[in-house]
Amino acid sequence: MELRNEKVLERLAKFMLDDETTGQKVSQGGSASPLSALMYGTGMFSYCGGNELVSALITDDNLSTWMGALPSVVDPDWIKTLSWVGPTGTSTSGGGTGTPSWDRDGECEDCQSVEWGKCELLTCFGEICKSGADLKLTQVGLMGCNKEPIYYIRGPHAGKRVDNDQVWQAALASFVLKQDFERLMIVGNHTANSMHFDGLQVLINSPLYDARNGCRCQAEEPIIEDWGSAAMSSNICNIISSMVRRIRYRGTFLGGIGQEDLVLVMTSLMRDALLDFASCGCGPCAGTQYNEVNISPLSARQERARLAMGSFGMGMFEVDGIPVPIVTNDWIPQTSTAPYFCSDIYMLTRRVGGMRVMYSEYQDFASTLSGVPMADLVLGAKVTDGGRFLTWSKYENECFNQTVLMKPRITLRAPWLTGRITNVCSPFDIPPITPNPDDADYFFAGDDPCRETLARSEYFYSGCQTLA
């Protein structure tokens, strides 16, 4: 038997229109209205209840929004850089002395030749996919309650009704796909797992090696400072300032770095601690806000409020009077070392001169699968979002589900314009929460008994049947 569920895929395609909010629209809320049933029953939501569906989820998409995404059909992608140029004798390879020879041996003698070095870096796509829960054709469309449908309240479909489980399951699958992408943006390691793409922990690291010959590429290496799991102190301001100055200096030779193109990336907890120090001039307040010697409490409060703004509304840190915007990302791993939480601070450059040097990419399925009869190969296969996602239905007898797949990566073409301070420990009054379901500090406590109770597949609108 051949099952074709084109309406399902059509609705899925309509659902997945917004690059940055894919997979969130349904879960962001809804209100009641008569005429369509389909989503409320004795399952996840109250039968004929009058409450809106309001999302309690935490999302953190700041980094990928700042970085931006481009389509690509090249995999693997080789990044070629010119490491150094010098006169004859600069290199120590091939019997060289490592002593540059600048001058001619004499009048009418040959002019000195030149030498140069290169580095080739490799970037590869990862592959992530997620499936919604199993659904049955015999259950689709049964009305458990015809008074309380769910509506989109944000995005291009605001005000439109979500009226079937297929779209709901596609929404959930897309949301978890987004979670996996954000997780891998930090911890992905293609060498350790071929399905991963390299995240910041791999990309912003040293030593850095040529992907072809294994030689170290020192000229291309990011600036790495290890804080040594010590408590944050006022010296953090000096370290950040020195690293930012180095990055700006090297960026001048490629046309300069715009104010919003160099950012600090850290957890929300780390941002709060850093701004507490910065608001008192990184002076003797030792992290206790407003107790500084040379700055009045009022001016410190005003400074703290000013620094909390920034280009992206997540704060800023000034170096030589020029703001460096802060982008918070709570997917950065945090380790608890009472009375502190420790994590890393990243410095990232997305553009230098007119050239983009850091961005995310995705395989453009619209191009790579152009002309391929996908529907004959995979049941109901379809490309959505201009090529970013590949979707299909998997079925067994009358049961089916919705699957969403993408192949992303982070491309870093100028690692020397980035930096990282590792193992910085910040004080806290209330423990942090994260959007990562795999984290011990996930906002939904792991020992909550409801977490087990709700972890099953349910239909929203049928009061008679659930799937195990």
QUIHUBEL-V809791 format. One record per pair of residues at least 12 apart in sequence whose ideal C-beta (glycine too) atoms are under 10 Angstrom apart, sorted by the first residue. I is the first residue (numbers start at 1). J is the second residue. Records with the same first field share a line. If there is no record, write none. Layout:
I=J + J
//
This chain:
1=395 + 397 + 398
2=379 + 395
3=137 + 379 + 380 + 393 + 394 + 395 + 396 + 397 + 398 + 399 + 400
4=375 + 379 + 380 + 393
5=135 + 137 + 140 + 166 + 379 + 380 + 393 + 395 + 400 + 402
6=375 + 380 + 382 + 393
7=164 + 166
8=135 + 140 + 164 + 165 + 166 + 167 + 169 + 170 + 380 + 382 + 391 + 393 + 400 + 402
9=166 + 170 + 375 + 379 + 380 + 381 + 382 + 384 + 391 + 392 + 393 + 402
10=382
11=162 + 163 + 164 + 166 + 167 + 170 + 402
12=132 + 166 + 167 + 169 + 170 + 171 + 173 + 174 + 380 + 382 + 384 + 389 + 391 + 392 + 393 + 402 + 403 + 404
13=170 + 382 + 383 + 384 + 385 + 389 + 391
14=156 + 157 + 160 + 167 + 384
15=152 + 155 + 157 + 162 + 166 + 167 + 168 + 170 + 171 + 174 + 384 + 391 + 402
16=167 + 170 + 171 + 174 + 384 + 385 + 388 + 389 + 391 + 404
17=155 + 156 + 157 + 384 + 385 + 386
18=154 + 155 + 156 + 157 + 385
19=64 + 65 + 68 + 69 + 362 + 385 + 386 + 388
20=61 + 64 + 65 + 68 + 69 + 155 + 178
21=59 + 61 + 154 + 155 + 156 + 174 + 178
22=155 + 170 + 171 + 174 + 175 + 177 + 178 + 384 + 385 + 388 + 389 + 404 + 406
23=59 + 130 + 170 + 171 + 172 + 173 + 174 + 175 + 176 + 177 + 178 + 179 + 389 + 404
24=55 + 57 + 59 + 61 + 154 + 155 + 171 + 174 + 175 + 178
25=152 + 153 + 154 + 155 + 156 + 157 + 158 + 160 + 162 + 167 + 171 + 174 + 175
26=39 + 53 + 55 + 150 + 151 + 152 + 153 + 155 + 157 + 162 + 167 + 168 + 169 + 170 + 171 + 172 + 174 + 175
27=53 + 54 + 55 + 56 + 57 + 59 + 150 + 168 + 171 + 172 + 174 + 175
28=53 + 54 + 55 + 57 + 59 + 152 + 153 + 154 + 155 + 158 + 171
29=52 + 53 + 54 + 55 + 150 + 151 + 152 + 153 + 154
30=45 + 51 + 52 + 53 + 54 + 55 + 148 + 149 + 150 + 151 + 152 + 153 + 161 + 162
31=50 + 51 + 52 + 53 + 54 + 148 + 149 + 150 + 151 + 153 + 159
32=48 + 49 + 50 + 51 + 52 + 53 + 147 + 148 + 149 + 150 + 151
33=147 + 148 + 149 + 150 + 151 + 161
34=146 + 147 + 148 + 149
35=146 + 147 + 149 + 161 + 163
36=143 + 146 + 147 + 148 + 149 + 150 + 151 + 161 + 162 + 163 + 164 + 461
37=141 + 142 + 143 + 144 + 145 + 146 + 147 + 148 + 149 + 163 + 460 + 461
38=140 + 141 + 142 + 143 + 144 + 145 + 146 + 148 + 149 + 150 + 161 + 162 + 163 + 164 + 165 + 167 + 168 + 459 + 460 + 461 + 462
39=53 + 144 + 145 + 148 + 149 + 150 + 161 + 162 + 163 + 164 + 165 + 167 + 168 + 459 + 460 + 461
40=53 + 143 + 144 + 145 + 146 + 147 + 148 + 149 + 150 + 460 + 461 + 463
41=142 + 143 + 144 + 145 + 148 + 458 + 459 + 460 + 461 + 462 + 463 + 464 + 465 + 466
42=144 + 145 + 458 + 459 + 460 + 461 + 462 + 463 + 464 + 466
43=144 + 165 + 456 + 457 + 458 + 459 + 460 + 461 + 462 + 463 + 465 + 466
44=168 + 454 + 456 + 458 + 459 + 460
45=144 + 145 + 148 + 150 + 458 + 460 + 461
46=145 + 148
47=144 + 145 + 147 + 148 + 461 + 463
48=144 + 145 + 146 + 147 + 148
49=145 + 147 + 148
50=147 + 148
51=148
52=148 + 150 + 151 + 153
53=148 + 150 + 151 + 153 + 162
54=153
55=153 + 154 + 175
56=443 + 444
57=175 + 179 + 435 + 443 + 444
58=330 + 433 + 434 + 435 + 436 + 442 + 443 + 444
59=175 + 178 + 179 + 182 + 330 + 435
60=179 + 182 + 267 + 268 + 328 + 329 + 330 + 331 + 332 + 434 + 435 + 436
61=178 + 181 + 182 + 185 + 329 + 331 + 435
62=182 + 263 + 265 + 268 + 312 + 313 + 314 + 326 + 327 + 328 + 329 + 330 + 331
63=182 + 185 + 186 + 200 + 263 + 265 + 327 + 328 + 329 + 331 + 332 + 346 + 348 + 360 + 410
64=178 + 181 + 182 + 185 + 329 + 359 + 360 + 408 + 410
65=312 + 327
66=260 + 261 + 263 + 265 + 311 + 312 + 314 + 325 + 327 + 329 + 348 + 350 + 358 + 359
67=185 + 263 + 265 + 327 + 348 + 350 + 356 + 358 + 359 + 360 + 410 + 411
68=350 + 351 + 356 + 358 + 359 + 360 + 361
69=181 + 359 + 360 + 361 + 362 + 388 + 408 + 410
70=356 + 359 + 360 + 361 + 362 + 364 + 411
71=361 + 362 + 363 + 364 + 365 + 366 + 367 + 368 + 386 + 387 + 388
72=123 + 125 + 359 + 360 + 361 + 362 + 363 + 364 + 367 + 368 + 387 + 407 + 408 + 409 + 411
73=361 + 363 + 364 + 365 + 366 + 367 + 368 + 387
74=123 + 125 + 361 + 363 + 364 + 411
75=123 + 124 + 125 + 361 + 363 + 368 + 407 + 409
76=122 + 123 + 124 + 125 + 190 + 211 + 409
77=121 + 122 + 123 + 124 + 125 + 361 + 409 + 411 + 413
78=120 + 121 + 122 + 123 + 211 + 212
79=119 + 120 + 121 + 122 + 123 + 211 + 220 + 357 + 411 + 412 + 413 + 414 + 415
80=118 + 119 + 120 + 121 + 413
81=117 + 118 + 119 + 120 + 121 + 210 + 217 + 219 + 220 + 413 + 414 + 415 + 416
82=116 + 117 + 118 + 119 + 219 + 220
83=116 + 117 + 118 + 119 + 210 + 215 + 217 + 218 + 219 + 220 + 416
84=115 + 116 + 117 + 118 + 119 + 218 + 219
85=114 + 115 + 116 + 117
86=100 + 101 + 102 + 114 + 115 + 116 + 117
87=99 + 100 + 101 + 102 + 103 + 111 + 112 + 113 + 114 + 115
88=100 + 101 + 102 + 111 + 112 + 113 + 114 + 115
89=101 + 102 + 112 + 113 + 115
90=114 + 115 + 116 + 117
91=115 + 116 + 117
93=115 + 117 + 215
94=115
96=115
100=112 + 115
101=113
117=210 + 215 + 217 + 218 + 219
118=210 + 212 + 213 + 215 + 217 + 219 + 220
119=208 + 209 + 210 + 211 + 212 + 213 + 215 + 216 + 217 + 218 + 219 + 220 + 221 + 415
120=209 + 210 + 211 + 212 + 213 + 215 + 217
121=203 + 208 + 209 + 210 + 211 + 212 + 217 + 220 + 411 + 412 + 413 + 415
122=190 + 198 + 210 + 211 + 212
123=190 + 197 + 198 + 203 + 211 + 361 + 409 + 410 + 411 + 412 + 413
124=190 + 191 + 194 + 196 + 197 + 198 + 407 + 409
125=190 + 195 + 196 + 197 + 361 + 362 + 363 + 406 + 407 + 408 + 409
126=180 + 181 + 184 + 188 + 189 + 190 + 193 + 194 + 195 + 196 + 197 + 198 + 199 + 406 + 407 + 408 + 409 + 410
127=194 + 195 + 196 + 197 + 363 + 405 + 406 + 407 + 408 + 409
128=176 + 177 + 178 + 179 + 180 + 181 + 183 + 184 + 188 + 195 + 196 + 197 + 404 + 405 + 406 + 407 + 408
129=173 + 176 + 177 + 180 + 195 + 389 + 390 + 391 + 392 + 403 + 404 + 405 + 406 + 407
130=170 + 172 + 173 + 174 + 175 + 176 + 177 + 178 + 179 + 180 + 402 + 403 + 404 + 405 + 406
131=169 + 170 + 172 + 173 + 176 + 177 + 392 + 393 + 394 + 401 + 402 + 403 + 404 + 405
132=165 + 166 + 167 + 168 + 169 + 170 + 171 + 172 + 173 + 174 + 176 + 393 + 400 + 401 + 402 + 403 + 404 + 457
133=165 + 168 + 169 + 172 + 173 + 401 + 402 + 456 + 457 + 458 + 459 + 466 + 467
134=169 + 394 + 395 + 396 + 399 + 400 + 401 + 402 + 457 + 467 + 468
135=164 + 165 + 166 + 168 + 169 + 393 + 395 + 398 + 399 + 400 + 401 + 402 + 457 + 459 + 467
136=165 + 397 + 398 + 399 + 400 + 459 + 462 + 465 + 467
137=395 + 397 + 398 + 399 + 400
138=398 + 399 + 462 + 465
139=165 + 398 + 399 + 459 + 461 + 462 + 464 + 465 + 466 + 467
140=164 + 165 + 166 + 398 + 400 + 459 + 461 + 462
141=163 + 164 + 165 + 461 + 462
142=459 + 461 + 462 + 463 + 464 + 465
143=461 + 462 + 463
144=459 + 460 + 461 + 462 + 463 + 464
145=460 + 461 + 463
146=461
148=461
149=161 + 162 + 163 + 460 + 461
150=162 + 163 + 167 + 168 + 460
151=163
152=171
162=460
163=461
164=460 + 461
165=402 + 457 + 458 + 459 + 460 + 461 + 462
166=393 + 400 + 401 + 402
167=402
168=402 + 459 + 460 + 461
169=400 + 401 + 402 + 403 + 457
170=384 + 391 + 401 + 402 + 403 + 404
171=402 + 404
172=402
173=391 + 401 + 402 + 403 + 404 + 405
174=384 + 385 + 389 + 391 + 402 + 404 + 406
175=404
176=404 + 437
177=389 + 403 + 404 + 405 + 406 + 408
178=404 + 406
179=331 + 435 + 436 + 437 + 438
180=196 + 406 + 408
181=197 + 331 + 360 + 362 + 406 + 408
182=199 + 329 + 330 + 331 + 435 + 436
183=196 + 199 + 331 + 333 + 435 + 436 + 437 + 438 + 439
184=196 + 197 + 198 + 199 + 200 + 331 + 408 + 409 + 410
185=197 + 198 + 199 + 200 + 201 + 203 + 329 + 331 + 332 + 360 + 408 + 409 + 410
186=199 + 200 + 201 + 202 + 265 + 329 + 330 + 331 + 332 + 333 + 344 + 346 + 436
187=199 + 200 + 201 + 202 + 331 + 332 + 333 + 436 + 438
188=200 + 201 + 202 + 203 + 408 + 409 + 410
189=201 + 202
190=202 + 409
195=407
196=409
197=360 + 361 + 407 + 408 + 409 + 410 + 411
198=409 + 410 + 411 + 412
199=331 + 409 + 410
200=222 + 265 + 329 + 331 + 332 + 344 + 346 + 348 + 410 + 412 + 418 + 420
201=332 + 333 + 344 + 346 + 420 + 422
202=410 + 412
203=222 + 346 + 348 + 358 + 410 + 411 + 412 + 415 + 418 + 420
204=221 + 222 + 223 + 224 + 265 + 344 + 346 + 347 + 348 + 358 + 412 + 415 + 418 + 419 + 420 + 422
205=221 + 222 + 224 + 415 + 418 + 420 + 422
206=218 + 220 + 221 + 222 + 223 + 224 + 415 + 420
207=221 + 224
208=220 + 221 + 222 + 415 + 416
209=221
217=415 + 416
218=416
219=250 + 415 + 416
220=412 + 413 + 414 + 415 + 416 + 417
221=415 + 416 + 418
222=243 + 247 + 346 + 347 + 348 + 412 + 414 + 415 + 416 + 417 + 418 + 419 + 420
223=239 + 242 + 243 + 244 + 246 + 247 + 250 + 347 + 415 + 416 + 417 + 418 + 419 + 420 + 421
224=243 + 344 + 418 + 419 + 420 + 421 + 422
225=239 + 240 + 242 + 243 + 345 + 419 + 420 + 421 + 422 + 423 + 424
226=344 + 420 + 421 + 422 + 423 + 424
227=239 + 342 + 344 + 345 + 421 + 422 + 423 + 424 + 425
228=342 + 422 + 423 + 424 + 425
229=335 + 337 + 340 + 342 + 422 + 423 + 424 + 425
230=337 + 340 + 342 + 423 + 424 + 425
231=273 + 286 + 287 + 337 + 339 + 340 + 342 + 424 + 425 + 426 + 427
232=270 + 273 + 274 + 276 + 277 + 286 + 287 + 340 + 342 + 345 + 424 + 425 + 426 + 427
233=277 + 282 + 286 + 287 + 424
234=277 + 278 + 280 + 281 + 282 + 283 + 284 + 285 + 286 + 287
235=277 + 282
236=270 + 273 + 274 + 277 + 278 + 282 + 287 + 317 + 345 + 421 + 424 + 426
237=274 + 277 + 278 + 281 + 282 + 283 + 317 + 318 + 319
238=282
239=345 + 419 + 421 + 424
240=264 + 274 + 278 + 282 + 317 + 319 + 324 + 345 + 347 + 419 + 421
241=282 + 317 + 318 + 319 + 320 + 324
242=319 + 419
243=264 + 319 + 345 + 347 + 418 + 419 + 420 + 421
244=257 + 262 + 264 + 317 + 318 + 319 + 320 + 322 + 324 + 347 + 419
245=319 + 320
246=347 + 416 + 417 + 419
247=262 + 319 + 324 + 347 + 348 + 349 + 352 + 414 + 416 + 417 + 418 + 419
248=262 + 319 + 320 + 322 + 324 + 349 + 417
250=349 + 352 + 414 + 416 + 417
251=349 + 351 + 352 + 353 + 357 + 414 + 416 + 417
252=352 + 353
253=352 + 353
254=349 + 351 + 352 + 353 + 354 + 355 + 357 + 414 + 417
255=351 + 352 + 353 + 354 + 355
256=351 + 352 + 353
257=349 + 350 + 351 + 352 + 353 + 357 + 414 + 417
258=349 + 350 + 351 + 352 + 353
259=311 + 316 + 322 + 323 + 324 + 325
260=310 + 311 + 312 + 323 + 324 + 325 + 350 + 351
261=325 + 348 + 349 + 350 + 351 + 352 + 353 + 356 + 357 + 358 + 417
262=319 + 322 + 323 + 324 + 325 + 347 + 348 + 349 + 350 + 351 + 352 + 417 + 418 + 419
263=310 + 311 + 312 + 314 + 316 + 317 + 324 + 325 + 326 + 327 + 346 + 347 + 348 + 349 + 350
264=310 + 314 + 315 + 316 + 317 + 319 + 324 + 325 + 326 + 327 + 328 + 345 + 346 + 347 + 348 + 419 + 421
265=314 + 325 + 326 + 327 + 328 + 329 + 332 + 344 + 345 + 346 + 347 + 348 + 418 + 420
266=314 + 315 + 317 + 326 + 327 + 328 + 329 + 330 + 332 + 343 + 344 + 345 + 346 + 347 + 421 + 424 + 426
267=328 + 329 + 330 + 331 + 332 + 333 + 334 + 341 + 343 + 344 + 345 + 424 + 426 + 432 + 434
268=314 + 315 + 326 + 328 + 329 + 330 + 332 + 432 + 433 + 434
269=328 + 330 + 332 + 334 + 340 + 341 + 343 + 426 + 427 + 428 + 430 + 431 + 432 + 433 + 434 + 441
270=326 + 328 + 329 + 330 + 332 + 334 + 341 + 342 + 343 + 344 + 345 + 421 + 424 + 425 + 426 + 432
271=307 + 308 + 310 + 314 + 315 + 316 + 317 + 326 + 327 + 328 + 329 + 330 + 345 + 426
272=289 + 304 + 308 + 315 + 328 + 426 + 427 + 428 + 429 + 432
273=287 + 289 + 340 + 341 + 424 + 425 + 426 + 427 + 428
274=287 + 307 + 315 + 317 + 326 + 345 + 424 + 426
275=289 + 303 + 304 + 305 + 306 + 307 + 308 + 310 + 315 + 316 + 317 + 326
276=288 + 289 + 290 + 300 + 304 + 307 + 426 + 427
277=289 + 317 + 426
278=303 + 304 + 307 + 315 + 316 + 317 + 318
279=292 + 295 + 299 + 300 + 301 + 302 + 303 + 304 + 305 + 306 + 307 + 308
280=292 + 293 + 294 + 295 + 297 + 299 + 300 + 303 + 304
281=293 + 294 + 295 + 299 + 300 + 303
282=317
283=295
285=300
286=427
287=426 + 427
288=427
289=301 + 304
290=303 + 304
306=318 + 323
307=323 + 326
308=326
309=323 + 325
310=323 + 324 + 325 + 326 + 327
311=323 + 324 + 325 + 326 + 327
312=325 + 326 + 327 + 328
313=325 + 326 + 328
314=326 + 327 + 328 + 329
315=327 + 328
317=345
324=347
326=345
327=346 + 348
329=343 + 346 + 434 + 435
330=343 + 432 + 433 + 434 + 435 + 436 + 439 + 441 + 443
331=434 + 435 + 436 + 439
332=344 + 345 + 346 + 434 + 436
333=434 + 436 + 439
334=425 + 426 + 428 + 431 + 432 + 434 + 436 + 439 + 440 + 441
335=423 + 425 + 440
336=425 + 428 + 431 + 432 + 440 + 441
337=423 + 425
338=428
339=425 + 427 + 428 + 429
340=424 + 425 + 426 + 427 + 428
341=424 + 425 + 426 + 427 + 428 + 431 + 432 + 441
342=422 + 423 + 424 + 425 + 426
343=421 + 422 + 423 + 424 + 425 + 426 + 432
344=420 + 421 + 422 + 423 + 424
345=419 + 420 + 421 + 422 + 423 + 424 + 426
346=418 + 419 + 420 + 421 + 422
347=417 + 418 + 419 + 420 + 421
348=412 + 417 + 418 + 419 + 420
349=412 + 413 + 414 + 415 + 416 + 417 + 418 + 419
350=412 + 414 + 417 + 418
351=414 + 417
352=413 + 414 + 417
355=413 + 414
356=411 + 413 + 414
357=411 + 412 + 413 + 414 + 415 + 416 + 417 + 418
358=410 + 411 + 412 + 413 + 414 + 415 + 417 + 418
359=409 + 410 + 411 + 412 + 413
360=408 + 409 + 410 + 411
361=407 + 408 + 409 + 410 + 411
362=385 + 386 + 387 + 388 + 389 + 406 + 407 + 408 + 409
363=387 + 388 + 390 + 405 + 406 + 407 + 408 + 409
364=383 + 386 + 387 + 388 + 407
365=381 + 382 + 383 + 384 + 385 + 386 + 387 + 388 + 389 + 390 + 391 + 405 + 406 + 407
366=383 + 384 + 385 + 386 + 387 + 388 + 390
367=383 + 387
368=383 + 387 + 390 + 407
369=381 + 382 + 383 + 387 + 390
370=383 + 387
374=390 + 392
375=392
377=392
378=390 + 391 + 392 + 393 + 394 + 403
379=392 + 393 + 394 + 395 + 400
380=392 + 393 + 394 + 395 + 400 + 402 + 403
381=393 + 403 + 405
384=404
385=404 + 406
387=406
388=404 + 406 + 407 + 408
389=404 + 405 + 406 + 407
390=403 + 404 + 405 + 406 + 407
391=403 + 404 + 405 + 406
392=404 + 405
399=467
401=457
433=445
437=451
456=468
//
